[in-house]
Amino acid sequence: MPDGTKVAVREGTPQGGPLSPLLSNVVLNELDGELARRGLRFVRYADDANIFVRSERAGLRVMASVRQFLEKRMRLRV
């Protein structure tokens, strides 16, 4: 916490832990398939992703649709 208080977390994996990138890759594999199906160029490692588009307008549109996919279909918080 920002004030230095430690809080026990009972769900998820610790940030920076060795299991975190592996689980991210497993869970986000469905996102990879969706981006490929849409014909988008992208690079992803664990939970970091770059999606390449030609214009700012396309970027805003893709960001909104990917956010909706992650939140609605995969039930992940963005």
PyMOL Python script that loads the backbone (N, CA, C, O; Angstrom):
from pymol import cmd

cmd.read_pdbstr("""\
ATOM      1  N   MET A   1       0.846  -1.177   0.000  1.00  0.00           N
ATOM      2  CA  MET A   1       0.000   0.000   0.000  1.00  0.00           C
ATOM      3  C   MET A   1       0.895   1.246   0.000  1.00  0.00           C
ATOM      4  O   MET A   1       2.042   1.186   0.444  1.00  0.00           O
ATOM      5  N   PRO A   2       0.373   2.366  -0.495  1.00  0.00           N
ATOM      6  CA  PRO A   2       1.175   3.587  -0.542  1.00  0.00           C
ATOM      7  C   PRO A   2       1.688   4.051   0.820  1.00  0.00           C
ATOM      8  O   PRO A   2       2.765   4.641   0.905  1.00  0.00           O
ATOM      9  N   ASP A   3       0.929   3.791   1.881  1.00  0.00           N
ATOM     10  CA  ASP A   3       1.364   4.243   3.211  1.00  0.00           C
ATOM     11  C   ASP A   3       2.300   3.249   3.898  1.00  0.00           C
ATOM     12  O   ASP A   3       2.663   3.444   5.058  1.00  0.00           O
ATOM     13  N   GLY A   4       2.696   2.179   3.190  1.00  0.00           N
ATOM     14  CA  GLY A   4       3.626   1.203   3.750  1.00  0.00           C
ATOM     15  C   GLY A   4       2.967   0.037   4.454  1.00  0.00           C
ATOM     16  O   GLY A   4       3.659  -0.867   4.922  1.00  0.00           O
ATOM     17  N   THR A   5       1.641   0.035   4.543  1.00  0.00           N
ATOM     18  CA  THR A   5       0.921  -1.047   5.192  1.00  0.00           C
ATOM     19  C   THR A   5       0.944  -2.284   4.310  1.00  0.00           C
ATOM     20  O   THR A   5       0.721  -2.201   3.102  1.00  0.00           O
ATOM     21  N   LYS A   6       1.212  -3.424   4.915  1.00  0.00           N
ATOM     22  CA  LYS A   6       1.191  -4.684   4.169  1.00  0.00           C
ATOM     23  C   LYS A   6      -0.173  -5.329   4.331  1.00  0.00           C
ATOM     24  O   LYS A   6      -0.744  -5.346   5.422  1.00  0.00           O
ATOM     25  N   VAL A   7      -0.693  -5.864   3.217  1.00  0.00           N
ATOM     26  CA  VAL A   7      -2.000  -6.508   3.220  1.00  0.00           C
ATOM     27  C   VAL A   7      -1.840  -7.896   2.622  1.00  0.00           C
ATOM     28  O   VAL A   7      -1.259  -8.047   1.547  1.00  0.00           O
ATOM     29  N   ALA A   8      -2.352  -8.916   3.312  1.00  0.00           N
ATOM     30  CA  ALA A   8      -2.293 -10.283   2.800  1.00  0.00           C
ATOM     31  C   ALA A   8      -3.289 -10.443   1.657  1.00  0.00           C
ATOM     32  O   ALA A   8      -4.459 -10.079   1.784  1.00  0.00           O
ATOM     33  N   VAL A   9      -2.816 -10.988   0.543  1.00  0.00           N
ATOM     34  CA  VAL A   9      -3.666 -11.215  -0.622  1.00  0.00           C
ATOM     35  C   VAL A   9      -3.887 -12.715  -0.746  1.00  0.00           C
ATOM     36  O   VAL A   9      -2.936 -13.495  -0.687  1.00  0.00           O
ATOM     37  N   ARG A  10      -5.130 -13.113  -0.917  1.00  0.00           N
ATOM     38  CA  ARG A  10      -5.460 -14.539  -0.953  1.00  0.00           C
ATOM     39  C   ARG A  10      -5.798 -15.060  -2.349  1.00  0.00           C
ATOM     40  O   ARG A  10      -6.075 -16.249  -2.508  1.00  0.00           O
ATOM     41  N   GLU A  11      -5.779 -14.200  -3.354  1.00  0.00           N
ATOM     42  CA  GLU A  11      -6.076 -14.658  -4.708  1.00  0.00           C
ATOM     43  C   GLU A  11      -5.085 -14.052  -5.686  1.00  0.00           C
ATOM     44  O   GLU A  11      -4.466 -13.027  -5.402  1.00  0.00           O
ATOM     45  N   GLY A  12      -4.937 -14.691  -6.840  1.00  0.00           N
ATOM     46  CA  GLY A  12      -3.999 -14.217  -7.839  1.00  0.00           C
ATOM     47  C   GLY A  12      -2.589 -14.702  -7.558  1.00  0.00           C
ATOM     48  O   GLY A  12      -2.358 -15.483  -6.636  1.00  0.00           O
ATOM     49  N   THR A  13      -1.653 -14.229  -8.362  1.00  0.00           N
ATOM     50  CA  THR A  13      -0.249 -14.572  -8.172  1.00  0.00           C
ATOM     51  C   THR A  13       0.509 -13.301  -7.836  1.00  0.00           C
ATOM     52  O   THR A  13       0.118 -12.218  -8.272  1.00  0.00           O
ATOM     53  N   PRO A  14       1.585 -13.410  -7.072  1.00  0.00           N
ATOM     54  CA  PRO A  14       2.338 -12.208  -6.705  1.00  0.00           C
ATOM     55  C   PRO A  14       2.950 -11.527  -7.930  1.00  0.00           C
ATOM     56  O   PRO A  14       3.460 -12.190  -8.833  1.00  0.00           O
ATOM     57  N   GLN A  15       2.890 -10.201  -7.946  1.00  0.00           N
ATOM     58  CA  GLN A  15       3.500  -9.441  -9.026  1.00  0.00           C
ATOM     59  C   GLN A  15       5.000  -9.704  -9.031  1.00  0.00           C
ATOM     60  O   GLN A  15       5.649  -9.611  -7.989  1.00  0.00           O
ATOM     61  N   GLY A  16       5.551 -10.029 -10.187  1.00  0.00           N
ATOM     62  CA  GLY A  16       6.976 -10.291 -10.283  1.00  0.00           C
ATOM     63  C   GLY A  16       7.373 -11.710  -9.945  1.00  0.00           C
ATOM     64  O   GLY A  16       8.546 -12.067 -10.051  1.00  0.00           O
ATOM     65  N   GLY A  17       6.415 -12.526  -9.540  1.00  0.00           N
ATOM     66  CA  GLY A  17       6.715 -13.914  -9.219  1.00  0.00           C
ATOM     67  C   GLY A  17       6.960 -14.729 -10.478  1.00  0.00           C
ATOM     68  O   GLY A  17       6.540 -14.323 -11.562  1.00  0.00           O
ATOM     69  N   PRO A  18       7.625 -15.865 -10.362  1.00  0.00           N
ATOM     70  CA  PRO A  18       7.942 -16.671 -11.547  1.00  0.00           C
ATOM     71  C   PRO A  18       6.711 -17.285 -12.217  1.00  0.00           C
ATOM     72  O   PRO A  18       6.763 -17.631 -13.397  1.00  0.00           O
ATOM     73  N   LEU A  19       5.629 -17.422 -11.497  1.00  0.00           N
ATOM     74  CA  LEU A  19       4.426 -18.025 -12.060  1.00  0.00           C
ATOM     75  C   LEU A  19       3.571 -17.013 -12.824  1.00  0.00           C
ATOM     76  O   LEU A  19       2.783 -17.397 -13.688  1.00  0.00           O
ATOM     77  N   SER A  20       3.722 -15.729 -12.513  1.00  0.00           N
ATOM     78  CA  SER A  20       2.894 -14.691 -13.117  1.00  0.00           C
ATOM     79  C   SER A  20       2.970 -14.646 -14.645  1.00  0.00           C
ATOM     80  O   SER A  20       1.917 -14.626 -15.282  1.00  0.00           O
ATOM     81  N   PRO A  21       4.156 -14.630 -15.274  1.00  0.00           N
ATOM     82  CA  PRO A  21       4.193 -14.588 -16.749  1.00  0.00           C
ATOM     83  C   PRO A  21       3.602 -15.849 -17.385  1.00  0.00           C
ATOM     84  O   PRO A  21       2.957 -15.772 -18.431  1.00  0.00           O
ATOM     85  N   LEU A  22       3.816 -16.987 -16.768  1.00  0.00           N
ATOM     86  CA  LEU A  22       3.277 -18.233 -17.306  1.00  0.00           C
ATOM     87  C   LEU A  22       1.750 -18.213 -17.302  1.00  0.00           C
ATOM     88  O   LEU A  22       1.117 -18.537 -18.307  1.00  0.00           O
ATOM     89  N   LEU A  23       1.168 -17.834 -16.181  1.00  0.00           N
ATOM     90  CA  LEU A  23      -0.294 -17.792 -16.096  1.00  0.00           C
ATOM     91  C   LEU A  23      -0.877 -16.731 -17.026  1.00  0.00           C
ATOM     92  O   LEU A  23      -1.937 -16.935 -17.617  1.00  0.00           O
ATOM     93  N   SER A  24      -0.187 -15.600 -17.156  1.00  0.00           N
ATOM     94  CA  SER A  24      -0.653 -14.564 -18.091  1.00  0.00           C
ATOM     95  C   SER A  24      -0.692 -15.105 -19.506  1.00  0.00           C
ATOM     96  O   SER A  24      -1.658 -14.872 -20.233  1.00  0.00           O
ATOM     97  N   ASN A  25       0.342 -15.823 -19.904  1.00  0.00           N
ATOM     98  CA  ASN A  25       0.382 -16.379 -21.256  1.00  0.00           C
ATOM     99  C   ASN A  25      -0.724 -17.394 -21.475  1.00  0.00           C
ATOM    100  O   ASN A  25      -1.312 -17.446 -22.555  1.00  0.00           O
ATOM    101  N   VAL A  26      -1.013 -18.194 -20.477  1.00  0.00           N
ATOM    102  CA  VAL A  26      -2.080 -19.193 -20.604  1.00  0.00           C
ATOM    103  C   VAL A  26      -3.435 -18.509 -20.743  1.00  0.00           C
ATOM    104  O   VAL A  26      -4.218 -18.842 -21.632  1.00  0.00           O
ATOM    105  N   VAL A  27      -3.706 -17.550 -19.857  1.00  0.00           N
ATOM    106  CA  VAL A  27      -5.008 -16.881 -19.851  1.00  0.00           C
ATOM    107  C   VAL A  27      -5.193 -16.020 -21.099  1.00  0.00           C
ATOM    108  O   VAL A  27      -6.273 -16.015 -21.690  1.00  0.00           O
ATOM    109  N   LEU A  28      -4.152 -15.293 -21.504  1.00  0.00           N
ATOM    110  CA  LEU A  28      -4.291 -14.352 -22.618  1.00  0.00           C
ATOM    111  C   LEU A  28      -4.085 -14.996 -23.981  1.00  0.00           C
ATOM    112  O   LEU A  28      -4.080 -14.295 -24.993  1.00  0.00           O
ATOM    113  N   ASN A  29      -3.917 -16.303 -24.032  1.00  0.00           N
ATOM    114  CA  ASN A  29      -3.827 -16.994 -25.314  1.00  0.00           C
ATOM    115  C   ASN A  29      -5.093 -16.761 -26.147  1.00  0.00           C
ATOM    116  O   ASN A  29      -5.024 -16.656 -27.372  1.00  0.00           O
ATOM    117  N   GLU A  30      -6.229 -16.682 -25.487  1.00  0.00           N
ATOM    118  CA  GLU A  30      -7.491 -16.412 -26.191  1.00  0.00           C
ATOM    119  C   GLU A  30      -7.474 -15.015 -26.823  1.00  0.00           C
ATOM    120  O   GLU A  30      -8.011 -14.820 -27.913  1.00  0.00           O
ATOM    121  N   LEU A  31      -6.861 -14.050 -26.140  1.00  0.00           N
ATOM    122  CA  LEU A  31      -6.722 -12.711 -26.715  1.00  0.00           C
ATOM    123  C   LEU A  31      -5.853 -12.759 -27.960  1.00  0.00           C
ATOM    124  O   LEU A  31      -6.168 -12.105 -28.955  1.00  0.00           O
ATOM    125  N   ASP A  32      -4.768 -13.519 -27.927  1.00  0.00           N
ATOM    126  CA  ASP A  32      -3.903 -13.657 -29.105  1.00  0.00           C
ATOM    127  C   ASP A  32      -4.699 -14.155 -30.303  1.00  0.00           C
ATOM    128  O   ASP A  32      -4.564 -13.632 -31.409  1.00  0.00           O
ATOM    129  N   GLY A  33      -5.521 -15.158 -30.079  1.00  0.00           N
ATOM    130  CA  GLY A  33      -6.341 -15.707 -31.161  1.00  0.00           C
ATOM    131  C   GLY A  33      -7.314 -14.684 -31.712  1.00  0.00           C
ATOM    132  O   GLY A  33      -7.522 -14.607 -32.923  1.00  0.00           O
ATOM    133  N   GLU A  34      -7.912 -13.897 -30.828  1.00  0.00           N
ATOM    134  CA  GLU A  34      -8.863 -12.868 -31.259  1.00  0.00           C
ATOM    135  C   GLU A  34      -8.160 -11.782 -32.068  1.00  0.00           C
ATOM    136  O   GLU A  34      -8.681 -11.346 -33.095  1.00  0.00           O
ATOM    137  N   LEU A  35      -6.994 -11.344 -31.625  1.00  0.00           N
ATOM    138  CA  LEU A  35      -6.259 -10.315 -32.362  1.00  0.00           C
ATOM    139  C   LEU A  35      -5.817 -10.833 -33.729  1.00  0.00           C
ATOM    140  O   LEU A  35      -5.877 -10.102 -34.718  1.00  0.00           O
ATOM    141  N   ALA A  36      -5.378 -12.080 -33.790  1.00  0.00           N
ATOM    142  CA  ALA A  36      -4.976 -12.684 -35.063  1.00  0.00           C
ATOM    143  C   ALA A  36      -6.187 -12.825 -35.994  1.00  0.00           C
ATOM    144  O   ALA A  36      -6.086 -12.576 -37.195  1.00  0.00           O
ATOM    145  N   ARG A  37      -7.321 -13.222 -35.433  1.00  0.00           N
ATOM    146  CA  ARG A  37      -8.543 -13.370 -36.229  1.00  0.00           C
ATOM    147  C   ARG A  37      -8.949 -12.036 -36.851  1.00  0.00           C
ATOM    148  O   ARG A  37      -9.450 -11.994 -37.975  1.00  0.00           O
ATOM    149  N   ARG A  38      -8.731 -10.948 -36.114  1.00  0.00           N
ATOM    150  CA  ARG A  38      -9.067  -9.611 -36.618  1.00  0.00           C
ATOM    151  C   ARG A  38      -8.028  -9.085 -37.608  1.00  0.00           C
ATOM    152  O   ARG A  38      -8.230  -8.039 -38.224  1.00  0.00           O
ATOM    153  N   GLY A  39      -6.934  -9.798 -37.759  1.00  0.00           N
ATOM    154  CA  GLY A  39      -5.891  -9.376 -38.690  1.00  0.00           C
ATOM    155  C   GLY A  39      -5.007  -8.259 -38.159  1.00  0.00           C
ATOM    156  O   GLY A  39      -4.377  -7.543 -38.938  1.00  0.00           O
ATOM    157  N   LEU A  40      -4.954  -8.103 -36.842  1.00  0.00           N
ATOM    158  CA  LEU A  40      -4.142  -7.049 -36.244  1.00  0.00           C
ATOM    159  C   LEU A  40      -2.715  -7.529 -36.031  1.00  0.00           C
ATOM    160  O   LEU A  40      -2.478  -8.705 -35.757  1.00  0.00           O
ATOM    161  N   ARG A  41      -1.768  -6.608 -36.158  1.00  0.00           N
ATOM    162  CA  ARG A  41      -0.374  -6.920 -35.861  1.00  0.00           C
ATOM    163  C   ARG A  41      -0.131  -6.590 -34.399  1.00  0.00           C
ATOM    164  O   ARG A  41      -0.462  -5.496 -33.943  1.00  0.00           O
ATOM    165  N   PHE A  42       0.446  -7.531 -33.664  1.00  0.00           N
ATOM    166  CA  PHE A  42       0.627  -7.334 -32.232  1.00  0.00           C
ATOM    167  C   PHE A  42       1.819  -8.136 -31.725  1.00  0.00           C
ATOM    168  O   PHE A  42       2.277  -9.088 -32.358  1.00  0.00           O
ATOM    169  N   VAL A  43       2.304  -7.714 -30.558  1.00  0.00           N
ATOM    170  CA  VAL A  43       3.357  -8.415 -29.836  1.00  0.00           C
ATOM    171  C   VAL A  43       2.909  -8.454 -28.383  1.00  0.00           C
ATOM    172  O   VAL A  43       2.456  -7.444 -27.845  1.00  0.00           O
ATOM    173  N   ARG A  44       3.031  -9.604 -27.749  1.00  0.00           N
ATOM    174  CA  ARG A  44       2.642  -9.717 -26.347  1.00  0.00           C
ATOM    175  C   ARG A  44       3.631 -10.597 -25.611  1.00  0.00           C
ATOM    176  O   ARG A  44       4.043 -11.644 -26.111  1.00  0.00           O
ATOM    177  N   TYR A  45       4.010 -10.160 -24.407  1.00  0.00           N
ATOM    178  CA  TYR A  45       4.774 -10.986 -23.480  1.00  0.00           C
ATOM    179  C   TYR A  45       4.087 -10.886 -22.133  1.00  0.00           C
ATOM    180  O   TYR A  45       3.946  -9.797 -21.576  1.00  0.00           O
ATOM    181  N   ALA A  46       3.665 -12.015 -21.616  1.00  0.00           N
ATOM    182  CA  ALA A  46       2.924 -12.070 -20.349  1.00  0.00           C
ATOM    183  C   ALA A  46       1.718 -11.132 -20.455  1.00  0.00           C
ATOM    184  O   ALA A  46       0.875 -11.313 -21.335  1.00  0.00           O
ATOM    185  N   ASP A  47       1.625 -10.135 -19.572  1.00  0.00           N
ATOM    186  CA  ASP A  47       0.449  -9.259 -19.622  1.00  0.00           C
ATOM    187  C   ASP A  47       0.742  -7.913 -20.293  1.00  0.00           C
ATOM    188  O   ASP A  47      -0.072  -6.993 -20.207  1.00  0.00           O
ATOM    189  N   ASP A  48       1.877  -7.789 -20.951  1.00  0.00           N
ATOM    190  CA  ASP A  48       2.207  -6.584 -21.716  1.00  0.00           C
ATOM    191  C   ASP A  48       1.916  -6.832 -23.190  1.00  0.00           C
ATOM    192  O   ASP A  48       2.287  -7.870 -23.738  1.00  0.00           O
ATOM    193  N   ALA A  49       1.253  -5.875 -23.828  1.00  0.00           N
ATOM    194  CA  ALA A  49       0.911  -6.052 -25.245  1.00  0.00           C
ATOM    195  C   ALA A  49       1.068  -4.742 -26.002  1.00  0.00           C
ATOM    196  O   ALA A  49       0.782  -3.664 -25.481  1.00  0.00           O
ATOM    197  N   ASN A  50       1.522  -4.856 -27.226  1.00  0.00           N
ATOM    198  CA  ASN A  50       1.540  -3.743 -28.180  1.00  0.00           C
ATOM    199  C   ASN A  50       0.744  -4.188 -29.394  1.00  0.00           C
ATOM    200  O   ASN A  50       0.999  -5.250 -29.963  1.00  0.00           O
ATOM    201  N   ILE A  51      -0.232  -3.360 -29.788  1.00  0.00           N
ATOM    202  CA  ILE A  51      -1.033  -3.624 -30.972  1.00  0.00           C
ATOM    203  C   ILE A  51      -0.750  -2.475 -31.940  1.00  0.00           C
ATOM    204  O   ILE A  51      -0.887  -1.306 -31.580  1.00  0.00           O
ATOM    205  N   PHE A  52      -0.363  -2.806 -33.149  1.00  0.00           N
ATOM    206  CA  PHE A  52       0.071  -1.803 -34.115  1.00  0.00           C
ATOM    207  C   PHE A  52      -1.028  -1.505 -35.127  1.00  0.00           C
ATOM    208  O   PHE A  52      -1.561  -2.409 -35.771  1.00  0.00           O
ATOM    209  N   VAL A  53      -1.358  -0.217 -35.258  1.00  0.00           N
ATOM    210  CA  VAL A  53      -2.374   0.244 -36.202  1.00  0.00           C
ATOM    211  C   VAL A  53      -1.808   1.422 -36.983  1.00  0.00           C
ATOM    212  O   VAL A  53      -0.735   1.927 -36.651  1.00  0.00           O
ATOM    213  N   ARG A  54      -2.513   1.862 -38.011  1.00  0.00           N
ATOM    214  CA  ARG A  54      -1.992   2.909 -38.890  1.00  0.00           C
ATOM    215  C   ARG A  54      -2.326   4.330 -38.461  1.00  0.00           C
ATOM    216  O   ARG A  54      -1.641   5.267 -38.871  1.00  0.00           O
ATOM    217  N   SER A  55      -3.356   4.514 -37.649  1.00  0.00           N
ATOM    218  CA  SER A  55      -3.748   5.879 -37.297  1.00  0.00           C
ATOM    219  C   SER A  55      -4.218   5.942 -35.843  1.00  0.00           C
ATOM    220  O   SER A  55      -4.516   4.920 -35.225  1.00  0.00           O
ATOM    221  N   GLU A  56      -4.276   7.152 -35.320  1.00  0.00           N
ATOM    222  CA  GLU A  56      -4.772   7.343 -33.957  1.00  0.00           C
ATOM    223  C   GLU A  56      -6.240   6.927 -33.863  1.00  0.00           C
ATOM    224  O   GLU A  56      -6.663   6.327 -32.875  1.00  0.00           O
ATOM    225  N   ARG A  57      -7.001   7.251 -34.894  1.00  0.00           N
ATOM    226  CA  ARG A  57      -8.428   6.885 -34.907  1.00  0.00           C
ATOM    227  C   ARG A  57      -8.598   5.368 -34.830  1.00  0.00           C
ATOM    228  O   ARG A  57      -9.440   4.869 -34.084  1.00  0.00           O
ATOM    229  N   ALA A  58      -7.790   4.640 -35.606  1.00  0.00           N
ATOM    230  CA  ALA A  58      -7.845   3.169 -35.561  1.00  0.00           C
ATOM    231  C   ALA A  58      -7.411   2.668 -34.192  1.00  0.00           C
ATOM    232  O   ALA A  58      -7.969   1.700 -33.676  1.00  0.00           O
ATOM    233  N   GLY A  59      -6.413   3.330 -33.601  1.00  0.00           N
ATOM    234  CA  GLY A  59      -5.941   2.932 -32.275  1.00  0.00           C
ATOM    235  C   GLY A  59      -7.021   3.078 -31.221  1.00  0.00           C
ATOM    236  O   GLY A  59      -7.190   2.200 -30.375  1.00  0.00           O
ATOM    237  N   LEU A  60      -7.750   4.181 -31.264  1.00  0.00           N
ATOM    238  CA  LEU A  60      -8.831   4.388 -30.301  1.00  0.00           C
ATOM    239  C   LEU A  60      -9.933   3.349 -30.479  1.00  0.00           C
ATOM    240  O   LEU A  60     -10.475   2.829 -29.504  1.00  0.00           O
ATOM    241  N   ARG A  61     -10.260   3.051 -31.742  1.00  0.00           N
ATOM    242  CA  ARG A  61     -11.297   2.062 -32.029  1.00  0.00           C
ATOM    243  C   ARG A  61     -10.871   0.673 -31.549  1.00  0.00           C
ATOM    244  O   ARG A  61     -11.658  -0.037 -30.922  1.00  0.00           O
ATOM    245  N   VAL A  62      -9.624   0.286 -31.844  1.00  0.00           N
ATOM    246  CA  VAL A  62      -9.123  -1.031 -31.448  1.00  0.00           C
ATOM    247  C   VAL A  62      -9.018  -1.122 -29.928  1.00  0.00           C
ATOM    248  O   VAL A  62      -9.360  -2.150 -29.343  1.00  0.00           O
ATOM    249  N   MET A  63      -8.550  -0.056 -29.289  1.00  0.00           N
ATOM    250  CA  MET A  63      -8.429  -0.082 -27.834  1.00  0.00           C
ATOM    251  C   MET A  63      -9.791  -0.287 -27.178  1.00  0.00           C
ATOM    252  O   MET A  63      -9.908  -1.049 -26.219  1.00  0.00           O
ATOM    253  N   ALA A  64     -10.806   0.381 -27.683  1.00  0.00           N
ATOM    254  CA  ALA A  64     -12.149   0.228 -27.119  1.00  0.00           C
ATOM    255  C   ALA A  64     -12.672  -1.191 -27.328  1.00  0.00           C
ATOM    256  O   ALA A  64     -13.269  -1.768 -26.419  1.00  0.00           O
ATOM    257  N   SER A  65     -12.458  -1.754 -28.505  1.00  0.00           N
ATOM    258  CA  SER A  65     -12.993  -3.094 -28.759  1.00  0.00           C
ATOM    259  C   SER A  65     -12.209  -4.172 -28.011  1.00  0.00           C
ATOM    260  O   SER A  65     -12.790  -5.163 -27.568  1.00  0.00           O
ATOM    261  N   VAL A  66     -10.903  -3.989 -27.868  1.00  0.00           N
ATOM    262  CA  VAL A  66     -10.102  -4.967 -27.111  1.00  0.00           C
ATOM    263  C   VAL A  66     -10.459  -4.886 -25.631  1.00  0.00           C
ATOM    264  O   VAL A  66     -10.556  -5.912 -24.958  1.00  0.00           O
ATOM    265  N   ARG A  67     -10.653  -3.673 -25.124  1.00  0.00           N
ATOM    266  CA  ARG A  67     -11.068  -3.516 -23.718  1.00  0.00           C
ATOM    267  C   ARG A  67     -12.396  -4.218 -23.479  1.00  0.00           C
ATOM    268  O   ARG A  67     -12.566  -4.905 -22.472  1.00  0.00           O
ATOM    269  N   GLN A  68     -13.340  -4.047 -24.405  1.00  0.00           N
ATOM    270  CA  GLN A  68     -14.640  -4.698 -24.263  1.00  0.00           C
ATOM    271  C   GLN A  68     -14.476  -6.219 -24.298  1.00  0.00           C
ATOM    272  O   GLN A  68     -15.112  -6.924 -23.514  1.00  0.00           O
ATOM    273  N   PHE A  69     -13.638  -6.727 -25.190  1.00  0.00           N
ATOM    274  CA  PHE A  69     -13.382  -8.163 -25.274  1.00  0.00           C
ATOM    275  C   PHE A  69     -12.818  -8.683 -23.952  1.00  0.00           C
ATOM    276  O   PHE A  69     -13.274  -9.707 -23.442  1.00  0.00           O
ATOM    277  N   LEU A  70     -11.838  -7.990 -23.402  1.00  0.00           N
ATOM    278  CA  LEU A  70     -11.215  -8.438 -22.154  1.00  0.00           C
ATOM    279  C   LEU A  70     -12.185  -8.389 -20.982  1.00  0.00           C
ATOM    280  O   LEU A  70     -12.207  -9.298 -20.152  1.00  0.00           O
ATOM    281  N   GLU A  71     -12.988  -7.330 -20.911  1.00  0.00           N
ATOM    282  CA  GLU A  71     -13.884  -7.182 -19.778  1.00  0.00           C
ATOM    283  C   GLU A  71     -15.129  -8.056 -19.879  1.00  0.00           C
ATOM    284  O   GLU A  71     -15.545  -8.660 -18.890  1.00  0.00           O
ATOM    285  N   LYS A  72     -15.717  -8.127 -21.054  1.00  0.00           N
ATOM    286  CA  LYS A  72     -16.977  -8.879 -21.201  1.00  0.00           C
ATOM    287  C   LYS A  72     -16.736 -10.373 -21.409  1.00  0.00           C
ATOM    288  O   LYS A  72     -17.307 -11.206 -20.705  1.00  0.00           O
ATOM    289  N   ARG A  73     -15.896 -10.699 -22.369  1.00  0.00           N
ATOM    290  CA  ARG A  73     -15.712 -12.099 -22.728  1.00  0.00           C
ATOM    291  C   ARG A  73     -14.794 -12.843 -21.769  1.00  0.00           C
ATOM    292  O   ARG A  73     -15.061 -13.987 -21.399  1.00  0.00           O
ATOM    293  N   MET A  74     -13.700 -12.180 -21.365  1.00  0.00           N
ATOM    294  CA  MET A  74     -12.720 -12.863 -20.529  1.00  0.00           C
ATOM    295  C   MET A  74     -12.872 -12.509 -19.047  1.00  0.00           C
ATOM    296  O   MET A  74     -12.198 -13.087 -18.195  1.00  0.00           O
ATOM    297  N   ARG A  75     -13.756 -11.560 -18.746  1.00  0.00           N
ATOM    298  CA  ARG A  75     -14.034 -11.136 -17.366  1.00  0.00           C
ATOM    299  C   ARG A  75     -12.786 -10.695 -16.629  1.00  0.00           C
ATOM    300  O   ARG A  75     -12.571 -11.051 -15.470  1.00  0.00           O
ATOM    301  N   LEU A  76     -11.949  -9.898 -17.331  1.00  0.00           N
ATOM    302  CA  LEU A  76     -10.745  -9.327 -16.737  1.00  0.00           C
ATOM    303  C   LEU A  76     -10.950  -7.842 -16.555  1.00  0.00           C
ATOM    304  O   LEU A  76     -11.607  -7.203 -17.377  1.00  0.00           O
ATOM    305  N   ARG A  77     -10.402  -7.283 -15.498  1.00  0.00           N
ATOM    306  CA  ARG A  77     -10.478  -5.849 -15.265  1.00  0.00           C
ATOM    307  C   ARG A  77      -9.367  -5.153 -16.016  1.00  0.00           C
ATOM    308  O   ARG A  77      -8.219  -5.596 -16.004  1.00  0.00           O
ATOM    309  N   VAL A  78      -9.720  -4.048 -16.677  1.00  0.00           N
ATOM    310  CA  VAL A  78      -8.724  -3.253 -17.401  1.00  0.00           C
ATOM    311  C   VAL A  78      -8.599  -1.911 -16.702  1.00  0.00           C
ATOM    312  O   VAL A  78      -7.817  -1.062 -17.129  1.00  0.00           O
TER     313      VAL A  78
END
""", "prot")
cmd.dss("prot")
cmd.show_as("cartoon", "prot")
cmd.util.cbc("prot")
cmd.orient("prot")
